[in-house]
């Protein structure tokens, strides 16, 4: 169910220019345009500027999913090789690399993201890059643990016997058997990244040039008592997307985890 919902939201994001009934940034100040409740003309109502809530949610899907996937890709590009090297070589190399990971883990990640975004700007690219480079340590630790477990297996010893080099063993022999943890972790990281971007926007540190669910919730704070729909609909969609990614993570773990298959 979670997978189909994310596919649906991805299609909504891709087709946003065609299916959004109004311009998400167009402000209407005519009589009765502001705080219009859900109706046939505006299915999810309008906000205090007369902007259509449904159109902003549709365009916000682009921001949230793009941030989620792109920042997770950055995280994987850093965390997977880092954990692979630490787990394969172990010893002194592992000690040094894991101390680097520990430094990142003890940092208050969200506040670090707040500081970096405040200093370097809140463009959507800065937000994605910052989220990616602050969330890789957990991925590195997971990959390291799998490498430590798998590097003593028979197929690895066989590869060494026939003269395979370290890079071949790491990325052609061990990684395909360890990658399931990265796939499962990736689905959960996408959900976390979507929430982080929404939190930054809610606090006023997101990119104001893009419609996002966090910005919608930020705007809705001023009018929650008079326009419940302004916060209810973006909050509901955000909750459903995060829940869907978590369900996908659970499903992938059940399908790919070799330890569960052995039972």
N, C-alpha and C positions, 0 to 999 in steps of 0.2 A: 504493500500500500504506500509506504514512504517513497519508494522508487518511482511509482507512477505519479505521485504528487509533485516530486521534484522535476520529472520530465515535463509535466504540465506547466510548472512555474518557469522552466527554462524556455518553453515555447512562448509563454506570455512575454518573457523578457526579450526574446529575439523579435517577436512580432509587435512589440510595443508601439512603434510609429503607426502601425496599421489598425490596431484594435483599440487604442486609447481614444475615448470619445472626444476629449478636449486636450488642449495644450496644458501640460502640468504646471507651467509657470505663468500662464495667462491669468491676470487678475481682473475680476469683474466687480464693478462698484455700483451696478444698477440696483434699483429698489428690489429688495428680496433676494439678492444674489448671495449675500453673506449669510453664513450659518443656516443654509437651506437644508432641512432634514432629508433623509433618503426618500427618493421619489423616482418616477419613471424617467424624468429628465436627468436627474443625478442620482444614480442607483445607490451611492454611498454618501450622498450629501455633499455639501461644500464647506470650506473652512472660512476663517474670518476675512480672508481676502477674496472670497468668492471662487476660489480654485476648486476644481472637481477632485474629490478625494479618491475616487476610483482611478482616475487617470494618473494621479500621483503615486498610487500604490503599484499600478502597472509599470510605470517608469522606474519606481524604486526597486522593483525586482531585478532590473538590470544592474543597479549599483550593488545590491546585496550579494547576488550570485557571482558577479564578476570579482568583487572583493574576496568572497569566500574561496573561489577556485584559484585565483591568482596568488593570493597570499599563502594558501596551502601548498601550491606548487613551489614557491620560494622556500618554504619550510622543508619540504621533502628534498629539494636540491642541496640543502645544507645538511640536514639531519641524517639522511640515509648514508652518504659517503663518510660522514664523520663517525657515525656509529659502526659502520662496516670496518673502517680502518682500526678503530679502537678495539673492537671485538676480535678481529682476525689476528692482529699482532700481539694484543694483550701486553703483559709486562710493563716496562717503562713507558712505552707509547700509550698504552691504555691509561696509566696513571696520569700522565700529562693531559691527555685529551679529556678525561673525566673530570679533572679539576677545572678545566675550562667550562664544561657543562655545569658543574656545581655552582660556578660563579653566576652563570645566567639563571640557574634555578632559584638562587636565593634572592635575586632582584625582584622587587614588586613589579611584575610585568605590566599590569595595566597602568600604573602610575608612570612607569618608564615610557610607555607608549604616549601617555598624555604629555609628558615633558618634550619628547622628540617631536611630536606633531605641533605642539605650541611653538617650538623653536624654529623648525624647518618648514612650517606651513601645513595646511590641512587639505592639500590637493588630494584627489582620489588616489593618485599614484603613490604619494608619500604615505598615505594610510595603509595601502596594501603592502608596501615594502617594509614598513615598520612592523606590522603584524607578522609578516613572514619571518623577519630576522629575530624576533623575540619569542617565537613559539617552537623553534626547532629542537631544543634540548630533550624534550620528552621523546620525540621521534628517534633521536640519536641513542638514547638509553634503551629503547625497545629493540632497535636494530642490533645494538651491541650485544644485548642478552641473547638474541637469536643466533648471532654469529658465534658467541662463546659456546652455545649448545651444539651447533651444527658442525663446527670446524673439526671435531674429532670423529665425525661419522665416517663410515667406510668409503663412501663415494668421494669424499674429500681426500682421504689417504690414497685412494686409487689415482686421483688426478695428480697428486704430488709424485706418485711412483712413476707415472709416464712422462714426467718432466714439465707439467703445466706451470706457468709462472703465477705469481701471486695475484696479479690483476685478473687473469683468467679464472682462477679458483674463486676469488672474491665475488666477481660480478657475473660469471657464467655458471658457476657451480652452487655457491652458497646463497647468493642473493635471491635467485628465483624460488628457493625454498623458504626464505625468510621474509619475502616481500608481502606476505599476507598481513603481517602486523602493521606495515606501513599503509596498506590499503585501508584497513579498518581504522587506524589512527587518522588517516587522511579524511575520512568521512566525518569523523567527530571534530576534527580541526576546522573543517568548512563551517560546521554549525557554530563553533566557537568564534570563528572570524566574523561571521555574519552578526553575531551578538556584539562583538567588540566594535565593529563599525557602527552599529546602531547605537551603542553606548556613547561613542565619541560624538556622533551627530546629535544625540540627545543632550549632551553637555555643551553643544555649540562648537565642537572642534572638528566636525566633519566638513566635507567640501560643500559649500553653499551653492555651488554652480550645478549641482546634481540633486534631483529629487530622491530622497531616501526615506525609509521608514523611520529612522531615528530622528531626522529633521521634522517629520510629520508629528511625531510624539512630542518633540520639543515645542512646536507651535501649538499643539493641543493643550499644553499645560495652562495656558492663559484662558482657556474657554471650556474646561472640562465640565463645568456645571451647566453650561448652556448648550453645548454641542457634544454630546457623548460619542457620536459617530466619528468625530475627528480623531479620537484616540483609540476607540474600540476596534475599528477595522484594520488599521495598520498594526496594532498590537496583536490582533488575532492572526493575521497573515504571518507576522514574524514568529509567533509561537508555533504555528503549523509547520513552517519551513524548518525551524530548528528541531522540532520533534521528528520530522520526516528524515532528516539527516541522521539523527540518533537511531532511528529504526533501521535505516540502511546499514549503519555501523554494526548493529546487533545481528542483522541478517548476514552480512559479509563475514562476521566472525563465526557464525554457525556454519556457513558454507565452506570457508577456507581454512579454518583452524584445524590442523592435522591431529591435534590432541583430542579434539571432540569427535573426529571421525573414527578414532581408534576405539572409542567406547561402544 
